[in-house]
Amino acid sequence: MLSAGRGQRRRTGTMTQKVIFDTDPGQDDAVAILTALASPEELDILGIVTVAGNIPLSLTTKNALKLLELAGRPEIPVHAGCERPMLRPLVTAEHVHGQTGLDGPDLPEPTLTAREGHGVDFLIETIRAHPAGTIRLMALGPLTNLGVAFTKAPDIAARLKDIVLMGGGCFECGNITPAAEFNIYVDPEAAAIVFASGAAITVLPLDVTHFMRSTRARIAGFGDLGNSSGAAVAAMLNFSERFDVEKYGWEGAPLHDPCVTAFVLRPDIFTARPVNVEVETGSLLTRGMTVCDYWGVTGRPQNAHWVRSGDSDAYFALLTERIARLL
């Protein structure tokens, strides 16, 4: 079990942040979630909502349950969300993540099951049930659930503390097309709704995640922890990094989604600035492009904080230290 559980959190009196994950696990999602599960003194995870993205919804939901069992955190509810984008056919990424989405380790089938109720309804009900300004949404996949939730219940955007999301690119452009990053490309209409919602948003784009690279030494560091979670993370990254190493020719693959958890835990690792972000939904050539007015040339109102850089050594040190706390 965790070395610092819920009881210790209460004894120390540390203030926790209430968070909800919206995710499509994915090996990098898995590292983001495991890091959060290892941080109960700082993060009170109210639930995990799954979405179709890297793989179909049935598998993203199963993977979330597997991660809770791996980490010894069965009490956290998992709700299945949207099985396809708002207006488009689903695009998936088995070519990166494998057929299960968590190819690499041999994780057992989960004994946990998803809770009753649609993930969108869970988001709406949970956000409304808590005082305004207390919940942070940590979005690791396509923004379909949030787009549907904000359409169904526009009031919840103002009730959030903020949304911290991995998606988009400006200086690094795209990774699924020349113009678009995968999460935004899969459901650009939902992303456009989110950026227009009025919610406070922090974006961890390819501009920073491309420089958080899981080198061989960093992967070995997870494997050397001596626990099941560390071994699983090493096996996941050994599998998933092969695609990006071949694609980019770098010494390691970008580890995208854990940037969200790291930002929530240690914002000092990163640098950001307020910008305007609009999402292209009409063009066949640039569908899903995040048009980031980084230099303020358009006069459009700022609607997000855009993270452009971070300390990769501090990032991997944080992830490794937290994964070491798990089973």
C-alpha atoms as a printed R data frame, in Angstrom:
    type eleno elety resid chain resno       x      y       z
1   ATOM     1    CA   MET     A     1   0.000  0.000   0.000
2   ATOM     2    CA   LEU     A     2   0.963  3.657  -0.109
3   ATOM     3    CA   SER     A     3   3.572  4.718   2.395
4   ATOM     4    CA   ALA     A     4   1.567  7.911   3.061
5   ATOM     5    CA   GLY     A     5  -2.143  7.134   3.137
6   ATOM     6    CA   ARG     A     6  -5.294  9.045   3.889
7   ATOM     7    CA   GLY     A     7  -4.879  8.759   7.644
8   ATOM     8    CA   GLN     A     8  -1.453 10.364   7.549
9   ATOM     9    CA   ARG     A     9  -2.806 13.141   5.389
10  ATOM    10    CA   ARG     A    10  -5.338 13.995   8.084
11  ATOM    11    CA   ARG     A    11  -2.747 13.803  10.855
12  ATOM    12    CA   THR     A    12  -0.336 16.157   9.126
13  ATOM    13    CA   GLY     A    13  -3.107 18.648   8.357
14  ATOM    14    CA   THR     A    14  -1.811 19.128   4.809
15  ATOM    15    CA   MET     A    15  -4.374 20.825   2.589
16  ATOM    16    CA   THR     A    16  -5.331 18.661  -0.348
17  ATOM    17    CA   GLN     A    17  -6.493 19.672  -3.795
18  ATOM    18    CA   LYS     A    18  -9.712 18.082  -5.001
19  ATOM    19    CA   VAL     A    19  -9.210 16.725  -8.510
20  ATOM    20    CA   ILE     A    20 -11.004 14.672 -11.141
21  ATOM    21    CA   PHE     A    21  -9.166 12.902 -13.940
22  ATOM    22    CA   ASP     A    22 -10.622 12.828 -17.443
23  ATOM    23    CA   THR     A    23  -8.484 10.340 -19.319
24  ATOM    24    CA   ASP     A    24  -7.958  7.717 -22.041
25  ATOM    25    CA   PRO     A    25  -5.222  5.469 -20.580
26  ATOM    26    CA   GLY     A    26  -2.581  5.084 -22.509
27  ATOM    27    CA   GLN     A    27   0.843  4.424 -21.046
28  ATOM    28    CA   ASP     A    28   1.595  8.106 -20.459
29  ATOM    29    CA   ASP     A    29  -1.849  8.597 -18.910
30  ATOM    30    CA   ALA     A    30  -1.003  5.656 -16.655
31  ATOM    31    CA   VAL     A    31   2.134  7.363 -15.339
32  ATOM    32    CA   ALA     A    32   0.144 10.563 -14.742
33  ATOM    33    CA   ILE     A    33  -2.541  8.689 -12.815
34  ATOM    34    CA   LEU     A    34  -0.104  6.566 -10.813
35  ATOM    35    CA   THR     A    35   1.845  9.671  -9.804
36  ATOM    36    CA   ALA     A    36  -1.373 11.241  -8.522
37  ATOM    37    CA   LEU     A    37  -2.422  8.044  -6.731
38  ATOM    38    CA   ALA     A    38   0.925  8.144  -4.944
39  ATOM    39    CA   SER     A    39   0.261 11.695  -3.703
40  ATOM    40    CA   PRO     A    40  -2.733 11.470  -1.339
41  ATOM    41    CA   GLU     A    41  -1.425 14.216   0.950
42  ATOM    42    CA   GLU     A    42  -1.723 16.672  -1.926
43  ATOM    43    CA   LEU     A    43  -4.416 15.244  -4.198
44  ATOM    44    CA   ASP     A    44  -7.870 14.052  -3.194
45  ATOM    45    CA   ILE     A    45  -8.967 12.211  -6.337
46  ATOM    46    CA   LEU     A    46 -12.764 12.422  -6.425
47  ATOM    47    CA   GLY     A    47 -13.023 10.148  -9.443
48  ATOM    48    CA   ILE     A    48 -11.669  9.069 -12.797
49  ATOM    49    CA   VAL     A    49 -13.804  9.592 -15.893
50  ATOM    50    CA   THR     A    50 -12.763  7.735 -19.027
51  ATOM    51    CA   VAL     A    51 -13.115  8.784 -22.642
52  ATOM    52    CA   ALA     A    52 -12.429  7.169 -26.006
53  ATOM    53    CA   GLY     A    53  -9.155  8.354 -27.480
54  ATOM    54    CA   ASN     A    54  -5.917  6.394 -27.480
55  ATOM    55    CA   ILE     A    55  -8.106  3.282 -27.607
56  ATOM    56    CA   PRO     A    56 -11.879  2.664 -27.471
57  ATOM    57    CA   LEU     A    57 -13.840  3.450 -24.321
58  ATOM    58    CA   SER     A    58 -14.192 -0.125 -23.080
59  ATOM    59    CA   LEU     A    59 -10.413 -0.426 -22.935
60  ATOM    60    CA   THR     A    60  -9.719  3.002 -21.433
61  ATOM    61    CA   THR     A    61 -12.193  2.152 -18.663
62  ATOM    62    CA   LYS     A    62 -10.616 -1.254 -18.057
63  ATOM    63    CA   ASN     A    63  -7.167  0.351 -17.947
64  ATOM    64    CA   ALA     A    64  -8.232  2.900 -15.334
65  ATOM    65    CA   LEU     A    65  -9.449  0.036 -13.152
66  ATOM    66    CA   LYS     A    66  -6.189 -1.854 -13.661
67  ATOM    67    CA   LEU     A    67  -4.220  1.168 -12.488
68  ATOM    68    CA   LEU     A    68  -6.273  1.544  -9.316
69  ATOM    69    CA   GLU     A    69  -5.642 -2.099  -8.461
70  ATOM    70    CA   LEU     A    70  -1.936 -1.810  -9.276
71  ATOM    71    CA   ALA     A    71  -1.635  1.162  -6.923
72  ATOM    72    CA   GLY     A    72  -3.824 -0.303  -4.183
73  ATOM    73    CA   ARG     A    73  -6.435  2.479  -4.431
74  ATOM    74    CA   PRO     A    74  -9.713  0.627  -5.095
75  ATOM    75    CA   GLU     A    75 -11.847  3.230  -3.320
76  ATOM    76    CA   ILE     A    76 -11.640  5.763  -6.170
77  ATOM    77    CA   PRO     A    77 -14.684  5.615  -8.478
78  ATOM    78    CA   VAL     A    78 -14.299  5.138 -12.224
79  ATOM    79    CA   HIS     A    79 -17.091  6.266 -14.551
80  ATOM    80    CA   ALA     A    80 -17.164  5.549 -18.281
81  ATOM    81    CA   GLY     A    81 -17.783  8.653 -20.360
82  ATOM    82    CA   CYS     A    82 -18.206  9.274 -24.080
83  ATOM    83    CA   GLU     A    83 -17.446  6.501 -26.555
84  ATOM    84    CA   ARG     A    84 -16.970  8.775 -29.572
85  ATOM    85    CA   PRO     A    85 -16.289 12.442 -30.369
86  ATOM    86    CA   MET     A    86 -19.162 14.915 -30.414
87  ATOM    87    CA   LEU     A    87 -19.462 15.159 -34.218
88  ATOM    88    CA   ARG     A    88 -16.814 12.940 -35.803
89  ATOM    89    CA   PRO     A    89 -15.776  9.294 -36.094
90  ATOM    90    CA   LEU     A    90 -13.309  8.174 -33.454
91  ATOM    91    CA   VAL     A    91  -9.590  8.197 -34.279
92  ATOM    92    CA   THR     A    92  -7.441  5.959 -32.050
93  ATOM    93    CA   ALA     A    93  -3.707  5.409 -31.519
94  ATOM    94    CA   GLU     A    94  -3.040  1.687 -31.177
95  ATOM    95    CA   HIS     A    95  -0.005  2.256 -33.394
96  ATOM    96    CA   VAL     A    96   1.567  3.978 -30.384
97  ATOM    97    CA   HIS     A    97  -0.043  2.340 -27.357
98  ATOM    98    CA   GLY     A    98  -0.712 -1.194 -28.597
99  ATOM    99    CA   GLN     A    99  -4.015 -3.039 -28.757
100 ATOM   100    CA   THR     A   100  -4.706 -2.786 -25.014
101 ATOM   101    CA   GLY     A   101  -3.455  0.776 -24.582
102 ATOM   102    CA   LEU     A   102  -1.185 -0.451 -21.794
103 ATOM   103    CA   ASP     A   103   0.938 -2.877 -23.780
104 ATOM   104    CA   GLY     A   104   4.263 -3.643 -22.108
105 ATOM   105    CA   PRO     A   105   3.532 -5.032 -18.634
106 ATOM   106    CA   ASP     A   106   1.339 -8.079 -18.089
107 ATOM   107    CA   LEU     A   107  -1.265 -6.478 -15.844
108 ATOM   108    CA   PRO     A   108  -4.045 -8.776 -14.607
109 ATOM   109    CA   GLU     A   109  -7.660 -8.282 -15.567
110 ATOM   110    CA   PRO     A   110  -9.271 -5.960 -13.005
111 ATOM   111    CA   THR     A   111 -11.609 -7.257 -10.345
112 ATOM   112    CA   LEU     A   112 -12.984 -3.736  -9.858
113 ATOM   113    CA   THR     A   113 -15.825 -2.536 -12.042
114 ATOM   114    CA   ALA     A   114 -16.845  0.902 -13.235
115 ATOM   115    CA   ARG     A   115 -19.545  2.663 -11.234
116 ATOM   116    CA   GLU     A   116 -23.087  3.142 -12.486
117 ATOM   117    CA   GLY     A   117 -23.852  6.406 -14.236
118 ATOM   118    CA   HIS     A   118 -22.361  8.165 -17.236
119 ATOM   119    CA   GLY     A   119 -19.076  9.986 -16.729
120 ATOM   120    CA   VAL     A   120 -20.522 13.275 -17.987
121 ATOM   121    CA   ASP     A   121 -23.272 13.122 -15.380
122 ATOM   122    CA   PHE     A   122 -20.680 12.315 -12.705
123 ATOM   123    CA   LEU     A   123 -18.725 15.415 -13.711
124 ATOM   124    CA   ILE     A   124 -21.778 17.658 -13.589
125 ATOM   125    CA   GLU     A   125 -23.114 16.291 -10.315
126 ATOM   126    CA   THR     A   126 -19.744 16.299  -8.560
127 ATOM   127    CA   ILE     A   127 -18.804 19.819  -9.636
128 ATOM   128    CA   ARG     A   128 -22.198 21.136  -8.545
129 ATOM   129    CA   ALA     A   129 -21.987 19.290  -5.222
130 ATOM   130    CA   HIS     A   130 -18.730 21.000  -4.175
131 ATOM   131    CA   PRO     A   131 -18.150 24.658  -3.358
132 ATOM   132    CA   ALA     A   132 -17.222 26.772  -6.352
133 ATOM   133    CA   GLY     A   133 -13.510 27.082  -6.958
134 ATOM   134    CA   THR     A   134 -12.488 23.822  -5.288
135 ATOM   135    CA   ILE     A   135 -12.245 21.198  -8.070
136 ATOM   136    CA   ARG     A   136  -9.434 20.945 -10.604
137 ATOM   137    CA   LEU     A   137 -10.084 18.907 -13.746
138 ATOM   138    CA   MET     A   138  -7.007 17.063 -14.980
139 ATOM   139    CA   ALA     A   139  -7.652 16.290 -18.652
140 ATOM   140    CA   LEU     A   140  -5.306 13.809 -20.327
141 ATOM   141    CA   GLY     A   141  -7.237 12.849 -23.461
142 ATOM   142    CA   PRO     A   142  -9.700 14.190 -26.017
143 ATOM   143    CA   LEU     A   143 -11.982 16.763 -24.430
144 ATOM   144    CA   THR     A   144 -15.261 15.089 -25.431
145 ATOM   145    CA   ASN     A   145 -16.598 14.589 -21.903
146 ATOM   146    CA   LEU     A   146 -15.903 18.201 -20.981
147 ATOM   147    CA   GLY     A   147 -17.406 19.519 -24.214
148 ATOM   148    CA   VAL     A   148 -20.592 17.542 -23.621
149 ATOM   149    CA   ALA     A   149 -20.710 18.487 -19.935
150 ATOM   150    CA   PHE     A   150 -20.284 22.201 -20.653
151 ATOM   151    CA   THR     A   151 -22.976 22.018 -23.346
152 ATOM   152    CA   LYS     A   152 -25.371 20.204 -21.020
153 ATOM   153    CA   ALA     A   153 -24.543 22.258 -17.902
154 ATOM   154    CA   PRO     A   154 -22.792 25.540 -18.810
155 ATOM   155    CA   ASP     A   155 -22.815 26.666 -15.179
156 ATOM   156    CA   ILE     A   156 -20.166 24.148 -14.118
157 ATOM   157    CA   ALA     A   157 -17.343 25.889 -15.992
158 ATOM   158    CA   ALA     A   158 -17.449 28.822 -13.584
159 ATOM   159    CA   ARG     A   159 -17.620 26.467 -10.590
160 ATOM   160    CA   LEU     A   160 -14.281 24.832 -11.365
161 ATOM   161    CA   LYS     A   161 -11.048 26.030  -9.856
162 ATOM   162    CA   ASP     A   162  -9.441 25.289 -13.201
163 ATOM   163    CA   ILE     A   163  -8.760 22.786 -15.958
164 ATOM   164    CA   VAL     A   164  -5.212 21.539 -16.445
165 ATOM   165    CA   LEU     A   165  -4.947 19.729 -19.755
166 ATOM   166    CA   MET     A   166  -2.415 18.096 -22.009
167 ATOM   167    CA   GLY     A   167  -3.053 19.065 -25.596
168 ATOM   168    CA   GLY     A   168  -2.168 21.256 -28.503
169 ATOM   169    CA   GLY     A   169   1.020 22.737 -29.809
170 ATOM   170    CA   CYS     A   170   2.266 26.069 -31.085
171 ATOM   171    CA   PHE     A   171   6.014 26.099 -31.649
172 ATOM   172    CA   GLU     A   172   6.157 22.292 -31.893
173 ATOM   173    CA   CYS     A   173   3.091 22.178 -34.190
174 ATOM   174    CA   GLY     A   174   1.406 18.739 -34.251
175 ATOM   175    CA   ASN     A   175   2.086 15.046 -33.713
176 ATOM   176    CA   ILE     A   176  -0.863 13.348 -35.443
177 ATOM   177    CA   THR     A   177  -0.879 15.806 -38.361
178 ATOM   178    CA   PRO     A   178   1.593 18.566 -39.200
179 ATOM   179    CA   ALA     A   179  -0.781 21.055 -37.565
180 ATOM   180    CA   ALA     A   180  -2.550 19.193 -34.765
181 ATOM   181    CA   GLU     A   181  -1.776 17.363 -31.534
182 ATOM   182    CA   PHE     A   182  -3.677 14.085 -31.041
183 ATOM   183    CA   ASN     A   183  -5.959 14.969 -28.100
184 ATOM   184    CA   ILE     A   184  -7.285 18.108 -29.765
185 ATOM   185    CA   TYR     A   185  -7.434 16.516 -33.225
186 ATOM   186    CA   VAL     A   186  -9.684 13.663 -32.069
187 ATOM   187    CA   ASP     A   187 -12.461 16.049 -30.987
188 ATOM   188    CA   PRO     A   188 -11.769 19.622 -32.053
189 ATOM   189    CA   GLU     A   189 -15.386 20.691 -31.540
190 ATOM   190    CA   ALA     A   190 -15.231 19.655 -27.888
191 ATOM   191    CA   ALA     A   191 -11.903 21.437 -27.469
192 ATOM   192    CA   ALA     A   192 -13.353 24.614 -28.980
193 ATOM   193    CA   ILE     A   193 -16.223 24.476 -26.456
194 ATOM   194    CA   VAL     A   194 -13.783 24.053 -23.573
195 ATOM   195    CA   PHE     A   195 -11.574 26.977 -24.591
196 ATOM   196    CA   ALA     A   196 -14.660 29.182 -25.039
197 ATOM   197    CA   SER     A   197 -16.220 28.109 -21.722
198 ATOM   198    CA   GLY     A   198 -14.737 30.814 -19.529
199 ATOM   199    CA   ALA     A   199 -13.104 28.240 -17.248
200 ATOM   200    CA   ALA     A   200  -9.564 28.926 -16.073
201 ATOM   201    CA   ILE     A   201  -7.332 26.710 -18.242
202 ATOM   202    CA   THR     A   202  -3.678 25.736 -18.144
203 ATOM   203    CA   VAL     A   203  -2.353 23.960 -21.241
204 ATOM   204    CA   LEU     A   204   0.604 21.566 -21.228
205 ATOM   205    CA   PRO     A   205   1.232 21.408 -25.000
206 ATOM   206    CA   LEU     A   206   3.788 19.651 -27.159
207 ATOM   207    CA   ASP     A   207   5.910 22.785 -26.701
208 ATOM   208    CA   VAL     A   208   6.834 21.487 -23.246
209 ATOM   209    CA   THR     A   209   6.041 17.754 -23.391
210 ATOM   210    CA   HIS     A   210   8.379 17.173 -26.335
211 ATOM   211    CA   PHE     A   211  11.258 18.053 -24.022
212 ATOM   212    CA   MET     A   212  10.227 15.724 -21.185
213 ATOM   213    CA   ARG     A   213  11.882 12.671 -22.700
214 ATOM   214    CA   SER     A   214  11.965  9.203 -21.180
215 ATOM   215    CA   THR     A   215  15.584  8.340 -21.862
216 ATOM   216    CA   ARG     A   216  16.897  4.838 -21.256
217 ATOM   217    CA   ALA     A   217  18.401  5.934 -17.941
218 ATOM   218    CA   ARG     A   218  15.128  7.505 -16.787
219 ATOM   219    CA   ILE     A   219  13.145  4.386 -17.692
220 ATOM   220    CA   ALA     A   220  15.701  2.233 -15.884
221 ATOM   221    CA   GLY     A   221  15.196  4.444 -12.840
222 ATOM   222    CA   PHE     A   222  11.557  3.344 -12.646
223 ATOM   223    CA   GLY     A   223  12.503 -0.294 -13.098
224 ATOM   224    CA   ASP     A   224  15.111 -0.088 -10.349
225 ATOM   225    CA   LEU     A   225  12.591  1.044  -7.707
226 ATOM   226    CA   GLY     A   226  11.933 -2.537  -6.700
227 ATOM   227    CA   ASN     A   227   8.116 -2.297  -6.603
228 ATOM   228    CA   SER     A   228   5.417 -3.585  -8.927
229 ATOM   229    CA   SER     A   229   4.343 -0.115 -10.036
230 ATOM   230    CA   GLY     A   230   7.878  0.891 -10.968
231 ATOM   231    CA   ALA     A   231   8.355 -2.309 -12.954
232 ATOM   232    CA   ALA     A   232   5.034 -1.743 -14.731
233 ATOM   233    CA   VAL     A   233   5.931  1.849 -15.616
234 ATOM   234    CA   ALA     A   234   9.296  0.755 -17.007
235 ATOM   235    CA   ALA     A   235   7.625 -1.942 -19.104
236 ATOM   236    CA   MET     A   236   4.990  0.498 -20.370
237 ATOM   237    CA   LEU     A   237   7.553  3.070 -21.430
238 ATOM   238    CA   ASN     A   238   9.856  0.498 -22.984
239 ATOM   239    CA   PHE     A   239   6.926 -0.429 -25.209
240 ATOM   240    CA   SER     A   240   5.413  2.959 -26.013
241 ATOM   241    CA   GLU     A   241   8.635  4.905 -26.541
242 ATOM   242    CA   ARG     A   242   9.721  2.806 -29.521
243 ATOM   243    CA   PHE     A   243   7.328  4.637 -31.863
244 ATOM   244    CA   ASP     A   244   8.406  8.163 -30.946
245 ATOM   245    CA   VAL     A   245  12.114  7.344 -30.791
246 ATOM   246    CA   GLU     A   246  11.900  6.083 -34.359
247 ATOM   247    CA   LYS     A   247   9.695  8.998 -35.396
248 ATOM   248    CA   TYR     A   248  11.785 11.802 -33.930
249 ATOM   249    CA   GLY     A   249  15.243 10.284 -33.721
250 ATOM   250    CA   TRP     A   250  15.690 11.619 -30.174
251 ATOM   251    CA   GLU     A   251  17.448  9.948 -27.263
252 ATOM   252    CA   GLY     A   252  14.082  9.279 -25.650
253 ATOM   253    CA   ALA     A   253  10.365  9.634 -26.246
254 ATOM   254    CA   PRO     A   254   8.206 12.520 -24.975
255 ATOM   255    CA   LEU     A   255   6.289 11.638 -21.817
256 ATOM   256    CA   HIS     A   256   3.255 13.852 -22.334
257 ATOM   257    CA   ASP     A   257   0.401 13.350 -19.896
258 ATOM   258    CA   PRO     A   258   2.298 13.219 -16.584
259 ATOM   259    CA   CYS     A   259   3.076 16.895 -17.199
260 ATOM   260    CA   VAL     A   260  -0.486 17.576 -16.029
261 ATOM   261    CA   THR     A   261   0.024 15.828 -12.702
262 ATOM   262    CA   ALA     A   262   3.468 17.349 -12.288
263 ATOM   263    CA   PHE     A   263   2.078 20.829 -12.920
264 ATOM   264    CA   VAL     A   264  -0.638 20.357 -10.300
265 ATOM   265    CA   LEU     A   265   1.902 19.062  -7.779
266 ATOM   266    CA   ARG     A   266   4.876 21.288  -8.678
267 ATOM   267    CA   PRO     A   267   3.953 24.268 -10.861
268 ATOM   268    CA   ASP     A   268   7.373 25.738 -10.122
269 ATOM   269    CA   ILE     A   269   8.889 23.173 -12.498
270 ATOM   270    CA   PHE     A   270   7.231 24.942 -15.445
271 ATOM   271    CA   THR     A   271   6.963 28.383 -17.020
272 ATOM   272    CA   ALA     A   272   3.733 29.682 -18.557
273 ATOM   273    CA   ARG     A   273   2.157 32.857 -19.880
274 ATOM   274    CA   PRO     A   274  -1.438 33.961 -20.551
275 ATOM   275    CA   VAL     A   275  -2.498 33.655 -24.190
276 ATOM   276    CA   ASN     A   276  -5.519 33.346 -26.427
277 ATOM   277    CA   VAL     A   277  -6.192 29.878 -27.865
278 ATOM   278    CA   GLU     A   278  -8.682 29.104 -30.624
279 ATOM   279    CA   VAL     A   279  -9.241 25.643 -32.105
280 ATOM   280    CA   GLU     A   280  -9.601 25.057 -35.834
281 ATOM   281    CA   THR     A   281 -12.647 22.915 -36.604
282 ATOM   282    CA   GLY     A   282 -13.401 23.666 -40.261
283 ATOM   283    CA   SER     A   283 -10.253 23.105 -42.295
284 ATOM   284    CA   LEU     A   284  -9.372 19.660 -43.639
285 ATOM   285    CA   LEU     A   285  -5.709 20.678 -43.665
286 ATOM   286    CA   THR     A   286  -5.445 22.101 -40.136
287 ATOM   287    CA   ARG     A   287  -8.289 20.359 -38.275
288 ATOM   288    CA   GLY     A   288  -7.590 20.404 -34.541
289 ATOM   289    CA   MET     A   289  -4.873 23.054 -34.724
290 ATOM   290    CA   THR     A   290  -4.548 25.105 -31.542
291 ATOM   291    CA   VAL     A   291  -4.052 28.644 -32.821
292 ATOM   292    CA   CYS     A   292  -2.104 30.116 -29.927
293 ATOM   293    CA   ASP     A   293  -1.621 33.879 -29.953
294 ATOM   294    CA   TYR     A   294   1.600 33.594 -27.966
295 ATOM   295    CA   TRP     A   295   2.847 37.080 -28.868
296 ATOM   296    CA   GLY     A   296  -0.474 38.884 -28.430
297 ATOM   297    CA   VAL     A   297  -0.759 40.042 -32.037
298 ATOM   298    CA   THR     A   298  -4.517 39.562 -32.482
299 ATOM   299    CA   GLY     A   299  -5.944 41.425 -29.514
300 ATOM   300    CA   ARG     A   300  -8.202 38.465 -28.740
301 ATOM   301    CA   PRO     A   301  -8.887 38.039 -25.006
302 ATOM   302    CA   GLN     A   302  -6.615 35.711 -23.074
303 ATOM   303    CA   ASN     A   303  -8.378 32.437 -22.229
304 ATOM   304    CA   ALA     A   304  -5.577 30.094 -21.138
305 ATOM   305    CA   HIS     A   305  -2.140 29.830 -19.612
306 ATOM   306    CA   TRP     A   306   0.243 28.220 -22.091
307 ATOM   307    CA   VAL     A   307   3.194 26.281 -20.696
308 ATOM   308    CA   ARG     A   308   6.206 26.484 -22.977
309 ATOM   309    CA   SER     A   309   9.084 25.054 -20.942
310 ATOM   310    CA   GLY     A   310   9.956 22.994 -17.893
311 ATOM   311    CA   ASP     A   311  12.802 21.370 -15.976
312 ATOM   312    CA   SER     A   312  12.960 17.799 -17.282
313 ATOM   313    CA   ASP     A   313  15.313 16.583 -14.547
314 ATOM   314    CA   ALA     A   314  12.995 17.869 -11.809
315 ATOM   315    CA   TYR     A   315  10.040 16.403 -13.680
316 ATOM   316    CA   PHE     A   316  11.432 12.876 -13.837
317 ATOM   317    CA   ALA     A   317  12.745 13.124 -10.277
318 ATOM   318    CA   LEU     A   318   9.206 13.928  -9.110
319 ATOM   319    CA   LEU     A   319   7.632 11.085 -11.086
320 ATOM   320    CA   THR     A   320  10.203  8.572  -9.884
321 ATOM   321    CA   GLU     A   321   9.934  9.634  -6.250
322 ATOM   322    CA   ARG     A   322   6.142  9.313  -6.322
323 ATOM   323    CA   ILE     A   323   6.028  5.979  -8.167
324 ATOM   324    CA   ALA     A   324   8.447  4.651  -5.526
325 ATOM   325    CA   ARG     A   325   5.718  5.148  -2.889
326 ATOM   326    CA   LEU     A   326   3.355  2.656  -4.524
327 ATOM   327    CA   LEU     A   327   3.016 -1.114  -4.263
